[in-house]
Amino acid sequence: MLGEAEALAAEGLANLHLTSPVVAAGAIARLISLNGRCEGLSVVADHPANVRALDAANAGMTLAVFVDVDPGIHRTGVASPEAAIALAAEIAGSGNLTLAGVQYYCGSQQHIQSFADRRAAIADRTDYLRTVLDALRTAGHAIPIVTGGGTGSFLIDAELGVLTELQVGSYIVLDRDYGECELAVRDAPVFEPALFVDATVISANAAGMVTVDAGLKALSTDAGPPVMIGGGRYAFMGDEHGAIFPDGPLPGLGERVTLQPGHCDPTVNLHDVYHVVDGDMVVDIWPVTARGRSA
């Protein structure tokens, strides 16, 4: 994530927010260097020792730090309102950091397929967030920004009115996993998939299937296999290969098939460019600026 921020800043983007703690000494040095050339940079922290290290390294500058609050995933974030107060006090009492707000990302709830079930889960977690925010404010801490949410919860978060900033991103291209979720109700916005991987049939010798040149190196695996556009089933067959079991006639040698990835983010990170198409015509090519720069 730090590497991605460096790549985006090099292209002139400002107001970048790192949503994971930066703790290693070398990474902190890079973060502070980035802070000197990226206006509006911010980062999260969930441990007092990390706050002290950021403060010591950032002498002579100001760095915006968010208190990262664990919504129950146990991935990152402080684990209680009391811990949030202690961390906020550490940030506010430092010489080179400012308390920018609170981050609260309910990642595991984003992909609950039923809208009603997802709303109930997000509402429950938001009730807990209110207790953390109330505790921080009672302790005298102003919380300018409460950031979180995502493509799966944007309607719910807007309705609940606690988050002041939404970290929505996947809706831009969507993926198979979100495509299986009920993202909207009534007349609310509905998103359409815009990210696909084209693969070519490179072997057609087995009955009932063909092999394509898109495998583990071309498609993310964490959300399962991609959807085959036009019907059929895809199965991973190794680093460079996938198996296609179409609903209709088998595509011939050299023919292309189109796949919708299960998860957009890690799939994009496997490719150098986007080919932007209008119908059957490529109208532009966009580089994936931060490919491989997550560290």
Order of alpha helices (4+ residues) and beta strands (2+ residues): alpha-beta-alpha-beta-alpha-beta-alpha-beta-alpha-beta-alpha-beta-alpha-beta-beta-beta-beta-beta-beta-alpha-beta-beta
